[in-house]
Amino acid sequence: MNCVDLNRAALPIGPHYPWLAPLAGFGDLPFRLLCRKYGAAVCVTEMVSAKGLVHASSGTAALLSTTPEDQPLVVQLFGAEAPVLTKAVNMLRASGFVWFDLNMGCSVPKVLRQGAGAAMLNNAPNALKVARAIIDAAGPGMVGFKLRLWPDEPHAPFSKLKDFSLRLQDMGAGWLVLHPRTARQGFEGRANRDALRELAECLSIPLMASGDLMNARDGMGCLDETGVDGLMYARGALRNPAVFAAHLQLCRKEPLVPQNVDFLRAMISRHMALARELTQGKTYLWKIRTILPRYVRGLPGARALRDRLCQSDDWHDIEKALDFFWLTAENATMPPDDGQ
């Protein structure tokens, strides 16, 4: 693996420091703190619109909600206009944020239509101009860049990705993240680990991998196969926030500690407590009704719990639905693929 200069990167990056990836709609403060409890070394915010931040759009502030326990925290931004990114970073730095990530990999159509996310690679000169602006505003080593394979060209010469990445490195990028699919692929097909390995061999700054890391064994396999410096768990963390604990067990060459129903119950209780402590109104209540069924997938009564949650209108209703579910699942065996 590459030699990682932590002073330059300014963040813990390495096999023993798994990160929580940005998760649109789910990477909020309660979820980040839950993941940190299980070993997430660094968390990245949900994707924040630089324009929305500059123009004080409603909802942007909520994406940046944080606490002293929520550190180190990287703010992920998207946008395609250098002056706007510069102003956004300056505003964030004035509010105490230190580390930033510019998304050049999002494949969501509404982001692509703005020329942002993965669409930035369609205009490499402007992408590099924006990269220079955000690095100048934040400082060398304080900005990372999320990339995908060259836009809509699964067989594009690797030299395109390599040259672009080296330009970012020379500008002062602190780290790069590669999700080795094209934007057109979205999350379909298999992540191209060969691309990860080839890019890791080219860089002197840390390269982190994202994509197809559904559990800790996937993560360790990716590290072994590619030589990348670190990992970001996304869908794997959504399935099981304790994936970070499992990752660290494997890093220490320890056998995985099987998760049981009591473990799952404690994890859900903590998520509920964080949600109720840190959020107001019913917005998070609607959200957690979609989150909990993921945690209990494969257990008896999971479908019935999902149906009851859909009818829950307050936290008390959710607690009653969970109490009934635990009676059903009390002596159940966890599914073979428990997210570890």
N, C-alpha and C positions, 0 to 999 in steps of 0.2 A: 504494500500500500504506500501511497505517497507520504512523504514526511510533512506533517502538518505543523505550521508555525502558529500556535494558538494566540500569540501576541498580535500577529498580523490579522488573523481571522477575527480576533476579539470575541470569539464564542467557542464553547466546547464542541469540537468536531472530531469524531473518531468512532470506531466500532462500539466503544463502550458508552457512547452518548447518543442514543436514539432520539430523533426529533419527531414532534407532532407536525404534520404537514398542514398547510392552510386548507380548511374544509368549509366551503361556502354553505352557509345555512346552519352549520353545526359546530364550527370551531370557536364557540363563544367562551366567555370567561368561566362559567361553571364547568364546561367540558374540559377546558385547558387545565384547570386546577385538579380535576379528577385524574387526568392523564399524568400530571406531575406527581400525584400521590404514588403512582405505580412506576415512576422512573423516567418519564419524559424529561430529557435534559434541557431541551429548548422547545418552545412553542412558537408557531407562526400564526398571526391573526388571520381571520377571514380576509378575503381580497377586498381592499378598500379603493374606491375610485378617487384618483387624485383630483379630478374635477369636482366630484361630490364634496371632497374635503375642503377645497378652496372656496366653493360656493355655499358651504354650510348646509348641504342637503340633509333632509331629515333621515335619520337612521344611521348616518355615518358615524356619529359620536358613539352610538351603542357598540359598533364594531371595534372601537378602540377602548372600551371599558376594561380596566385592569386594576390590579392591587399589587402591593409590594411582594406578595408571595408568587406573583405571576411573572417571575424573572428567571433567566433572561428571555426576553420577548422580542421577536422580529415582526415588524409591521410589513405586510405585503401590500404593495401598491400596484395599480394598473393605470395605464394612460399612455398616450402616444405623442404628447406635446411637451417638449423640453421645458419651456417656461412654467408650465403648470406643474410638472413634477418638481422643479426647483422650489417653487413656492410651497407646495405640499410638504416637502421634506423640511424646509425651514420652519413651517408651522409646527410640525411634529417634534422637531428638535427643541423648539421653544417650550413644548409641553412635557419634555423630559424623555422622549423616545430616542433611542440610540442606534438601533440596528434596523436595516431595511432590506426588502427584497422586491425586485421589479419582476412582475409576472410577464414573461414572454412565452408562456406555454398554455394559457387557458384556451380551451376549444369551444367555449359557450358562444352561440351565435351572437347574442347581444353585445358581447365583448369584442368579438371579431369584427362586427359591423362598425365599431369605433376605430378600427385600425390598431387595436390594442391586443394584449394577450399574444397568442401564437401568430396572429396576423402581422405582428411587428417584423417577423422574419421575411415577410414579402417585400419589405423596404429596409434592407439592412443598413443603408447609410443613415436613415432617420433613427433606426433602433440604436445605432452606435452613438448618435448625437444625444439621444435621450439618456443613454447609459452614462455618457460623459457628464451630463448635467446633474444626474442624481448622485454620482460619485463625488463631484466637486462640492455639492451641497452637504453631503453626509460625511465625507472624508474617506480616504483610501482604506480599504479593508472592512468598511462598515456596511457594505452593500453586497448582497448576493443576487443572482439572476436565475430565474426558473426558465428552463428551455425545454423544447421538444425537438424531435427530429425535424429536418428541414421541411418546410411546409408542403404538405400534400405530395411529397416526392419520396416514397418509401425506398426507392433505389437511387436517390440523389447521391452524388459523390460524397463520401465522408469528409472530404477536404472542406466542403462548405461549412459544416458544423465545426470542424476543427479550427479553421481560420477565424470564424466568428468568435469562438470561445477564447482563442488566444488573444484576439483584440480586446475582449473584455478583461482578460487577465492583465494585459499590459496597461490598461487604463486604471487599474487599481481595485478590481473586483476582489472581494474577500473570499468568496466561494461561489460555486455554480451548482445548480441542481438540474439533473436531466431526467425527464420522464421520456423514456425511449420509444415513443410512438409519434406519429404525425397527428396534427390537429384533426385531419379527416378521419383517422382511426378512432379518435375519442378514447374510449376504454376497451375497444374491441381488439381481438387478436392478442398476441403475446408481446410483452415488453421485450425490446431488442437488447439483450444483455451484451451482445458483442459490441454494440455502439458504446455502452457504458465502459467496457474494458478498454476499447481503443481510445476513448476520450480521456480516461483516467491516466493512461500512459503518456499523454501529450502535455498534461498540465502540471504546473508546480504549485498551484493553489488547490484547496480541497475541492473534490467533486463528490456530491451526494446523489444517491439514487432514489427514485420514486417510481412507483408503478408495479403492480402485481405483488405487493408485499402484504399478503392477507393474514399472515401469522409470523411468529418469530422464526420458525424454521425457514420460511421463505426469505426472511431478512438475512439470516446467516448464510443461506445458500447464495444469495446475491453478493454478499461481501466476499465469499470464497471464490466465486466465479469471475468477478469483475475487477477486484482490487480497488473499488471505490473507497473513499475515506469514511463515509457515513451514510445513514439512511434516514428517510422521512417516512413514517407510517401514516397512511391516509385511510383507505377503506379498512385496513386491518385494525386500526384504532377505533373506527366506527363500530365494527363488529364486537370488539373487545378492548376497552381502554387499558386492560391489564396486559396487553401485548408487550408493553415496555418492560414489565417485570419479567416476563418470560424471556425476552431478548437478553436482558442482563444475566439471567440464570445461564443461558447458553453461552454467553461471552465468558462467564466464569467456569465453563466446562462442568456446570452442575446439572444434575437431572432435573427436568421440568417438574415443578410441584403441581400435581393435578388440581384443577379447579373443581370445586364441588358446589352444590346448591347453596350452602352457607356462605361461601365466598361470593357467589353471584348476588345473593341477597344483600350482603354488606356493601358491595359495589353500587348496587342500585340505590340503596338507602343513602349512601354518600352523595350520589349524583342528585337525588331529590333534595337533600338538605342544602347543597350548594345552590341549587336552582332557586329554592325558596328564600335563601339568605341574600342572594346577590341580584335577583331580578324582581321586577314589580309588574303588576297587571297579569293578564292571562296569556300573554304571548308565549312565554316559555312553557306554560301548561299545555298549549296546543302542540308545541314542539316535542315535548317529552312523551306525548302519546304516540309519536312515530318512532321515538328512540328506543323505548323499553322493549318492544317486540323483537328488535334486533338482538338485544342482549340475551333473550330467553329462547331464541330460535332452537327448534329441535327438541325442546322439552315438552312433556305432556301438559296440555292445557294452554300452550302458547297461543294457539289460534283463538281460543275463548277469551284469553286475556286481551288480545288485540281488539276483539269485538267489544269487550266491556270498556276498554280505554276510549274507544271512539265515542262512547256515550257519556264519558266522564266530563263534568263541567266545572269541577273544582278539585283542589288537592285532596280533599277528604274522599271524594269519589275514587280518585286514583289509588289512594292508600287502601280503600276497601277492595278494589279490584285486585291489587297485589296480595292482600291478605288471603283472599280466596285462592289466588293462583298458588301461593306457597303451600297451602294445604294439599293441593293436587301434586305439586312437584317435590314435596318434602323428601321422599325416598327415591327420587328419580336418579338415574345415572346420566351424567353429562354426555352430550353427543361426542362422537369420536373426534370431530374437528371442532375443538372448543376455542379456536382462535389463537392457540398457543403456537 
